[in-house]
């Protein structure tokens, strides 16, 4: 039986192993918070894949680090990050927000990247890698549409065929991003099963890849999926914390903040923001999940609060599931955070107590988005507004340096904001 997760997958037990175990590479990472030689973060991760995908995933595992280290790859990647994406993204001192919370709040402006979010850092890196692997076609999944847009963008840039799977519900609530993908030449295929959101789009993309394993590369948008995807995506997104270090040094005289806040669904933006600080124990890493209507209701997506160990989309992690292993449908007003699982690195950080896990409700997040708009003239993506909402849950000192990773801009969410405000004023 395939270990590829779907709605019927049972929770993973401690003694079970992936159907296809990766052989151990020679190198080891000394950090306890980075992926190990077997593709695990502590007890979480791995590659639970069907046999048909083994050659693809194994080729990727064997070659991704070598390709990424090639001078020609790095030269092309870094030049495109600068001249095409617009990096470095600014680290902005939010003066009025800082006055409100009586501390020093900086916003890492990933919303100012080309395509409007952090997602393009990863899609650009992966498509350059796919070209070097000889792939001709690209598939992707998307929830909020930001990863779909970023994938369609780099496919247009490189002249490659692009198919994006997106839940039918998300297509309706993120229509501007759907139109952007279509204008960029991508084919958008709706996922019509389950909750018709991100989980189901990922299922459909996985099925497509199984049926087209030789000529197609799957650009996964977050730190989820079988190894090496979580590590590879985190490495491409690590440019966020790499820049953060020297930007903080220039503005505050020190490289390390006291807090880094980021929203977490699968978790790619947080992985990038946390990456260079994982071993800096004095830096408090705050991961903010989507509580939906509340963690004690049946409409939530707060995986670390509600999840149990299981297998989802090719890796062992925490996921929301019933006692008999059926995946619980998540809920969030944010199309990018309503995922029933979480990247395996976060399951590890939770288990080890390295990160602080908080959650924010739909209402708290929307109001945090309005607050930033009114106080700083910046409309955040609703995903990013979850991280902003957590500012109310923490006690800061006046001398603290707090960085909020503003992962995306709110253009795509304007209709949701408008409808919320109308309802609030009725």
NORHUFEN-V577509 format. One record per residue. PHI is phi as a letter, one per 20 degrees, with the letter a starting at -180 (NA if undefined). Layout:
phi=PHI
phi=PHI
This chain:
phi=NA
phi=f
phi=e
phi=f
phi=f
phi=b
phi=f
phi=e
phi=f
phi=e
phi=g
phi=f
phi=e
phi=f
phi=e
phi=f
phi=c
phi=g
phi=f
phi=c
phi=e
phi=f
phi=f
phi=f
phi=f
phi=f
phi=e
phi=c
phi=e
phi=f
phi=f
phi=f
phi=d
phi=d
phi=f
phi=e
phi=f
phi=e
phi=n
phi=d
phi=d
phi=m
phi=e
phi=c
phi=p
phi=n
phi=c
phi=e
phi=c
phi=f
phi=g
phi=f
phi=e
phi=g
phi=g
phi=f
phi=f
phi=f
phi=f
phi=f
phi=f
phi=f
phi=d
phi=f
phi=f
phi=f
phi=f
phi=f
phi=e
phi=f
phi=g
phi=f
phi=f
phi=f
phi=f
phi=f
phi=f
phi=f
phi=f
phi=f
phi=g
phi=f
phi=e
phi=d
phi=f
phi=n
phi=f
phi=f
phi=f
phi=f
phi=d
phi=d
phi=f
phi=e
phi=f
phi=f
phi=f
phi=f
phi=f
phi=f
phi=e
phi=l
phi=b
phi=d
phi=d
phi=d
phi=d
phi=e
phi=e
phi=f
phi=f
phi=e
phi=f
phi=g
phi=n
phi=n
phi=a
phi=f
phi=g
phi=f
phi=g
phi=f
phi=f
phi=f
phi=f
phi=f
phi=f
phi=f
phi=f
phi=g
phi=f
phi=f
phi=e
phi=n
phi=e
phi=d
phi=c
phi=c
phi=c
phi=b
phi=d
phi=b
phi=d
phi=f
phi=n
phi=f
phi=f
phi=f
phi=f
phi=f
phi=f
phi=f
phi=f
phi=f
phi=f
phi=f
phi=f
phi=e
phi=m
phi=d
phi=f
phi=c
phi=c
phi=d
phi=e
phi=b
phi=f
phi=g
phi=f
phi=f
phi=g
phi=f
phi=e
phi=c
phi=g
phi=g
phi=f
phi=f
phi=f
phi=f
phi=f
phi=f
phi=f
phi=e
phi=n
phi=e
phi=e
phi=d
phi=d
phi=f
phi=e
phi=d
phi=d
phi=l
phi=e
phi=l
phi=c
phi=f
phi=g
phi=f
phi=f
phi=f
phi=g
phi=f
phi=f
phi=f
phi=f
phi=f
phi=f
phi=g
phi=e
phi=c
phi=f
phi=e
phi=d
phi=d
phi=d
phi=e
phi=e
phi=f
phi=e
phi=c
phi=e
phi=c
phi=n
phi=f
phi=g
phi=d
phi=g
phi=g
phi=f
phi=f
phi=f
phi=f
phi=f
phi=f
phi=e
phi=f
phi=g
phi=f
phi=f
phi=f
phi=f
phi=g
phi=f
phi=f
phi=f
phi=f
phi=g
phi=f
phi=e
phi=c
phi=n
phi=b
phi=e
phi=d
phi=f
phi=e
phi=c
phi=c
phi=d
phi=b
phi=f
phi=c
phi=d
phi=f
phi=o
phi=f
phi=f
phi=f
phi=g
phi=f
phi=f
phi=e
phi=g
phi=e
phi=d
phi=g
phi=e
phi=e
phi=f
phi=f
phi=e
phi=e
phi=e
phi=d
phi=d
phi=d
phi=e
phi=e
phi=e
phi=m
phi=e
phi=p
phi=f
phi=e
phi=d
phi=e
phi=c
phi=b
phi=c
phi=e
phi=f
phi=f
phi=e
phi=d
phi=e
phi=c
phi=f
phi=a
phi=d
phi=c
phi=l
phi=n
phi=b
phi=e
phi=b
phi=e
phi=b
phi=f
phi=b
phi=f
phi=g
phi=e
phi=n
phi=f
phi=f
phi=e
phi=f
phi=e
phi=c
phi=b
phi=f
phi=e
phi=f
phi=e
phi=d
phi=e
phi=d
phi=f
phi=c
phi=b
phi=g
phi=g
phi=f
phi=f
phi=f
phi=f
phi=f
phi=f
phi=f
phi=e
phi=m
phi=f
phi=d
phi=e
phi=d
phi=c
phi=b
phi=c
phi=f
phi=g
phi=f
phi=f
phi=f
phi=f
phi=f
phi=f
phi=f
phi=f
phi=f
phi=f
phi=f
phi=f
phi=e
phi=c
phi=m
phi=c
phi=e
phi=e
phi=g
phi=f
phi=g
phi=f
phi=f
phi=f
phi=f
phi=f
phi=f
phi=f
phi=g
phi=f
phi=d
phi=d
phi=d
phi=d
phi=e
phi=f
phi=e
phi=f
phi=d
phi=d
phi=d
phi=d
phi=f
phi=e
phi=f
phi=a
phi=e
phi=e
phi=g
phi=f
phi=d
phi=g
phi=f
phi=f
phi=f
phi=f
phi=f
phi=f
phi=f
phi=f
phi=f
phi=f
phi=e
phi=f
